[in-house]
Amino acid sequence: GITRSLSRTLPSIEANVIAPARAAGETRLFAHFFQQTRIENPRTGESADLAPDEHRLIEWDALALEPPGACLARWHIDRIRAHGDDVTDDGGQTTRNLVHQLHSIREAVAMAEPWAPDLWVFARPDLRYHDSLAPTLARALKGPPETAYLPLWQWRGGHNDRFAVVRGEALARAYGRRAERMEEFCDATGQPLHAERLVGHVLRDQRVRRIKARATRVRADGTEAWESFRFEPLEEMHVALEA
């Protein structure tokens, strides 16, 4: 969506995401960002200017920039919000932000699909990655096809949506293009759009494995959001979950 704090998180991204990927095989980097120069988010306490050229800190194989707002009409925000908002006291801002995020992931995936990679890494630029993804990449390359590797923490009744390693074109499309299923999720569940539950919805009956890798959200002003990194047991999730 937005780079937000890339200048602060970049060292961890280079060391724990990009370098392990390059060591594992040919790697290409794809990104989609919104051209946003300021963030105002009362829920998270963020009120800060955003560096408009921060995306240039990484040399991308393909990069798309887009003004914010237009994607809301494309994904029928009014129909999505007709099911309510998961956060009820911010006038729908959290829902709109989530639609922007899911649109951004979808556009990056569309750029990468023609390359047909063996392995996909979905990584947010505003996370400080504490652990190398090298063990997960090695495990995924040796493991069964069509498998998603997701952090074992922050599931919130669905699946962690912060970052993922995915093997298999169909599964990567399901995970990365889940913006296309936002309305379906709301209609099927009767619930407001919800980040983690949407991931759980699109990965129903899929092979999901949990990983211990951790990452912390870094706000635009440099503050870090607290995470418990606590293992969360599943509650009636219909997935082929493996240790």
C-alpha positions, 0 to 999 in steps of 0.5 A: 500500500504505502512504504510508510517506514521503509527507510527504517525497516529496509536493513531487516528486509534486505537481511532477512527477506531479500538476501535469503531469497537471492541465496535460494535462487533467482529472485525478482522484486515486484511492488505497488504503492500509492502516491501518498504524502501524509498519513492521518490515522487516529486509530493507530495514532499516526499523524506524519508526512510520508517520503514520496520517493521512499520506494526508490530505496529498493531497485524493483524489477517492476514497480507501479505507483497509483494515486489513492482513492480510485480503487475504492470504486473499483472494488465497490466499497459501498457494497462492502461497507453495507456489511458494516465495519470491523472497526466501528468508531472511525467512519470506515477508515480502517475498511477503506485502508484494508481495501487499498492494501488488498488492491495493492497486493493484487496489482503486485501479483498481477505484475509477477504472474507472467514470470511464473515463480516457483516460490512467492514471498509476500512481504510488507515494507513497514515491517521490521523482520526479526528472523531470516526467512531462509529456513522457511524458503528451504522448507518450502522448496523441499516441501509439497506443492500448493502450500502456504507458510504463515506466521503462527501468531496474530490469527484473529479468527482467521490467518495471519496476513502480515507476510507469507511464503507460498509455493504453487501458482494457484495458491499464490493467486488465491492469497495474492488476489484475495481482493477479488473475493472481498464481497464474496467473503462478506456475503458468505459470512455476513460479517464486515471485511476483516483482514485475517478472516479473509485470508482464512476464507480464501485458504479454506481447505488448503495446506497451511503450515505455521512458521516461527518467523516474527515481524513488527509493524513500524509506524511512520514516526518510527514507533513500533507496534507491540506484538505478543507473537503468541501461538494462537490455536485454530477455532473450527478453521477448515484448513489442512493445517500441518506442523 
